[in-house]
């Protein structure tokens, strides 16, 4: 069975809580850092979200 994924891009401030939440929800492998920023206070996260999965 193939699951349909919805892709969306969001920009969030980096916090330990954010990283912990992503790790808890197993989303860390799809986290990418936008290299256009000179610092890590903001990241762009490309989330492959199952349409039945709520953040």
KOLPAMAR-321612 format. One record per residue: residue in three letters; x, y, z of N, C-alpha, C, O in turn; residue number from 1. Coordinates in pm, whole numbers. Layout:
# KOLPAMAR-321612
+------+--------+--------+--------+--------+--------+--------+--------+--------+--------+--------+--------+--------+------+
! resn !     nx !     ny !     nz !    cax !    cay !    caz !     cx !     cy !     cz !     ox !     oy !     oz ! resi !
+------+--------+--------+--------+--------+--------+--------+--------+--------+--------+--------+--------+--------+------+
!  ala !      X !      Y !      Z !      X !      Y !      Z !      X !      Y !      Z !      X !      Y !      Z !  NUM !
...
+------+--------+--------+--------+--------+--------+--------+--------+--------+--------+--------+--------+--------+------+
END
This chain:
# KOLPAMAR-321612
+------+--------+--------+--------+--------+--------+--------+--------+--------+--------+--------+--------+--------+------+
! resn !     nx !     ny !     nz !    cax !    cay !    caz !     cx !     cy !     cz !     ox !     oy !     oz ! resi !
+------+--------+--------+--------+--------+--------+--------+--------+--------+--------+--------+--------+--------+------+
!  unk !     84 !   -119 !      0 !      0 !      0 !      0 !     88 !    125 !      0 !    178 !    138 !     83 !    1 !
!  unk !     63 !    214 !    -91 !    139 !    338 !   -101 !     62 !    450 !    -32 !    -58 !    468 !    -54 !    2 !
!  unk !    133 !    525 !     51 !     70 !    638 !    119 !     96 !    765 !     39 !    204 !    785 !    -16 !    3 !
!  unk !     -4 !    848 !     35 !     10 !    977 !    -33 !     64 !   1079 !     66 !     10 !   1094 !    176 !    4 !
!  unk !    169 !   1149 !     27 !    230 !   1249 !    114 !    201 !   1389 !     62 !    196 !   1412 !    -59 !    5 !
!  unk !    181 !   1480 !    155 !    168 !   1621 !    120 !    298 !   1690 !    158 !    346 !   1673 !    271 !    6 !
!  unk !    356 !   1766 !     67 !    480 !   1836 !     95 !    450 !   1983 !    116 !    377 !   2046 !     40 !    7 !
!  unk !    509 !   2037 !    222 !    492 !   2180 !    247 !    621 !   2232 !    308 !    695 !   2158 !    373 !    8 !
!  unk !    646 !   2359 !    287 !    767 !   2422 !    339 !    728 !   2527 !    441 !    644 !   2614 !    414 !    9 !
!  unk !    789 !   2518 !    558 !    762 !   2616 !    663 !    893 !   2666 !    719 !    993 !   2595 !    718 !   10 !
!  unk !    892 !   2788 !    768 !   1011 !   2847 !    829 !    983 !   2868 !    977 !    884 !   2931 !   1014 !   11 !
!  unk !   1072 !   2815 !   1061 !   1054 !   2825 !   1206 !   1185 !   2860 !   1272 !   1292 !   2828 !   1219 !   12 !
!  unk !   1180 !   2928 !   1387 !   1302 !   2951 !   1464 !   1352 !   2818 !   1521 !   1273 !   2732 !   1557 !   13 !
!  unk !   1483 !   2804 !   1529 !   1541 !   2682 !   1584 !   1540 !   2689 !   1737 !   1593 !   2784 !   1796 !   14 !
!  unk !   1480 !   2591 !   1798 !   1483 !   2580 !   1943 !   1505 !   2434 !   1979 !   1479 !   2345 !   1898 !   15 !
!  unk !   1554 !   2410 !   2100 !   1570 !   2272 !   2144 !   1437 !   2199 !   2143 !   1429 !   2081 !   2112 !   16 !
!  unk !   1332 !   2272 !   2178 !   1199 !   2212 !   2180 !   1154 !   2170 !   2041 !   1092 !   2065 !   2025 !   17 !
!  unk !   1185 !   2251 !   1941 !   1149 !   2217 !   1804 !   1221 !   2091 !   1760 !   1160 !   2000 !   1704 !   18 !
!  unk !   1352 !   2085 !   1786 !   1429 !   1968 !   1747 !   1378 !   1844 !   1820 !   1367 !   1737 !   1761 !   19 !
!  unk !   1346 !   1860 !   1948 !   1293 !   1747 !   2025 !   1159 !   1700 !   1969 !   1133 !   1580 !   1961 !   20 !
!  unk !   1074 !   1796 !   1931 !    944 !   1760 !   1876 !    960 !   1684 !   1745 !    892 !   1584 !   1721 !   21 !
!  unk !   1050 !   1732 !   1660 !   1073 !   1665 !   1532 !   1129 !   1525 !   1553 !   1089 !   1430 !   1485 !   22 !
!  unk !   1221 !   1512 !   1648 !   1280 !   1382 !   1677 !   1172 !   1286 !   1730 !   1166 !   1170 !   1691 !   23 !
!  unk !   1089 !   1338 !   1819 !    983 !   1256 !   1877 !    887 !   1207 !   1770 !    837 !   1094 !   1777 !   24 !
!  unk !    862 !   1290 !   1672 !    769 !   1255 !   1566 !    840 !   1195 !   1444 !    780 !   1176 !   1338 !   25 !
!  unk !    968 !   1164 !   1460 !   1046 !   1097 !   1356 !   1053 !   1178 !   1227 !   1050 !   1122 !   1117 !   26 !
!  unk !   1062 !   1311 !   1240 !   1069 !   1397 !   1122 !   1210 !   1451 !   1099 !   1234 !   1520 !   1000 !   27 !
!  unk !   1303 !   1419 !   1189 !   1438 !   1473 !   1175 !   1504 !   1435 !   1042 !   1572 !   1519 !    984 !   28 !
!  unk !   1485 !   1312 !    992 !   1550 !   1277 !    865 !   1508 !   1364 !    746 !   1582 !   1373 !    648 !   29 !
!  unk !   1391 !   1427 !    753 !   1347 !   1511 !    642 !   1370 !   1659 !    669 !   1323 !   1745 !    595 !   30 !
!  unk !   1445 !   1689 !    777 !   1476 !   1828 !    810 !   1599 !   1872 !    730 !   1702 !   1805 !    731 !   31 !
!  unk !   1587 !   1984 !    663 !   1701 !   2038 !    588 !   1723 !   2183 !    628 !   1628 !   2257 !    651 !   32 !
!  unk !   1847 !   2222 !    635 !   1880 !   2360 !    670 !   1902 !   2441 !    543 !   1978 !   2400 !    454 !   33 !
!  unk !   1838 !   2554 !    534 !   1852 !   2642 !    419 !   1987 !   2714 !    430 !   2006 !   2796 !    519 !   34 !
!  unk !   2079 !   2683 !    340 !   2215 !   2737 !    348 !   2223 !   2883 !    308 !   2331 !   2942 !    314 !   35 !
!  unk !   2111 !   2944 !    267 !   2115 !   3086 !    234 !   2125 !   3173 !    359 !   2161 !   3290 !    352 !   36 !
!  unk !   2092 !   3115 !    474 !   2102 !   3189 !    599 !   2244 !   3179 !    654 !   2306 !   3073 !    646 !   37 !
!  unk !   2295 !   3287 !    710 !   2430 !   3289 !    766 !   2434 !   3237 !    909 !   2541 !   3227 !    969 !   38 !
!  unk !   2319 !   3206 !    964 !   2312 !   3158 !   1102 !   2202 !   3054 !   1111 !   2126 !   3034 !   1016 !   39 !
!  unk !   2193 !   2989 !   1225 !   2095 !   2883 !   1241 !   1977 !   2925 !   1327 !   1910 !   2840 !   1386 !   40 !
!  unk !   1952 !   3056 !   1335 !   1837 !   3100 !   1413 !   1707 !   3073 !   1338 !   1600 !   3069 !   1398 !   41 !
!  unk !   1718 !   3054 !   1208 !   1601 !   3021 !   1127 !   1637 !   2903 !   1037 !   1744 !   2901 !    976 !   42 !
!  unk !   1548 !   2807 !   1031 !   1568 !   2696 !    938 !   1446 !   2683 !    850 !   1336 !   2727 !    886 !   43 !
!  unk !   1466 !   2623 !    737 !   1354 !   2589 !    651 !   1338 !   2438 !    659 !   1432 !   2363 !    631 !   44 !
!  unk !   1222 !   2395 !    696 !   1197 !   2253 !    712 !   1107 !   2207 !    598 !    998 !   2259 !    578 !   45 !
!  unk !   1154 !   2108 !    527 !   1071 !   2046 !    426 !   1009 !   1923 !    490 !   1078 !   1824 !    515 !   46 !
!  unk !    881 !   1928 !    515 !    814 !   1820 !    583 !    735 !   1735 !    484 !    650 !   1785 !    410 !   47 !
!  unk !    765 !   1608 !    486 !    683 !   1514 !    411 !    582 !   1461 !    511 !    613 !   1374 !    592 !   48 !
!  unk !    462 !   1513 !    504 !    362 !   1483 !    605 !    255 !   1391 !    547 !    191 !   1422 !    446 !   49 !
!  unk !    238 !   1279 !    612 !    129 !   1191 !    575 !     -1 !   1269 !    592 !    -18 !   1340 !    691 !   50 !
!  unk !    -91 !   1257 !    496 !   -212 !   1339 !    502 !   -297 !   1309 !    626 !   -385 !   1388 !    660 !   51 !
!  unk !   -273 !   1196 !    692 !   -347 !   1163 !    812 !   -270 !   1200 !    938 !   -320 !   1182 !   1050 !   52 !
!  unk !   -149 !   1252 !    921 !    -63 !   1283 !   1036 !    -71 !   1431 !   1068 !    -48 !   1514 !    981 !   53 !
!  unk !   -104 !   1463 !   1190 !   -113 !   1603 !   1231 !      8 !   1640 !   1315 !     51 !   1563 !   1400 !   54 !
!  unk !     64 !   1759 !   1290 !    177 !   1806 !   1371 !    126 !   1856 !   1505 !    206 !   1900 !   1588 !   55 !
+------+--------+--------+--------+--------+--------+--------+--------+--------+--------+--------+--------+--------+------+
END
